[in-house]
């Protein structure tokens, strides 16, 4: 996915705009657009959002935008997201032990 996005940016000469600051701002904006798809929905409506084809498409595309900017930012900063996720889960394992029955 990162290679796909890097190629897309390269072919448009967008790398000069893909700075960590710009990508972080774009990521925050797209996360806001994703949140807007759920704004004012009741809990049961939010749980069924994917049942409406038009709403489902909007949610999918906003999630793709969020993922795209996160992946581009990882590429620009040379961050291995899989390793970062594993590190964070290990930290959270310590912070939030499993419930015991």
KAMOLIN-V292922 format. One record per backbone hydrogen bond with DSSP energy under -0.5 kcal/mol. NH is the residue of the N-H (numbers start at 1). CO is the residue of the C=O. If there is no record, write none. Layout:
# KAMOLIN-V292922
nh: (NH:NH)
co: (CO:CO)
This chain:
# KAMOLIN-V292922
nh: (5:6:7:8:9:10:11:12:12:13:14:17:18:19:23:24:25:26:27:28:29:30:31:32:33:34:35:36:37:37:38:39:41:46:47:48:49:51:52:53:56:57:58:59:60:61:62:63:64:65:66:67:68:69:70:71:72:73:74:75:76:77:78:78:79:81:84:85:86:87:88:89:90:91:92:93:94:95:96)
co: (1:2:3:4:5:6:7:8:9:10:9:14:14:17:19:20:21:22:23:24:25:26:27:28:29:30:31:32:33:34:35:35:38:42:43:44:46:48:49:51:52:53:54:55:56:57:58:59:60:61:62:63:64:65:66:67:68:69:70:71:72:73:74:75:74:79:80:81:82:83:84:85:86:87:88:89:90:91:92)
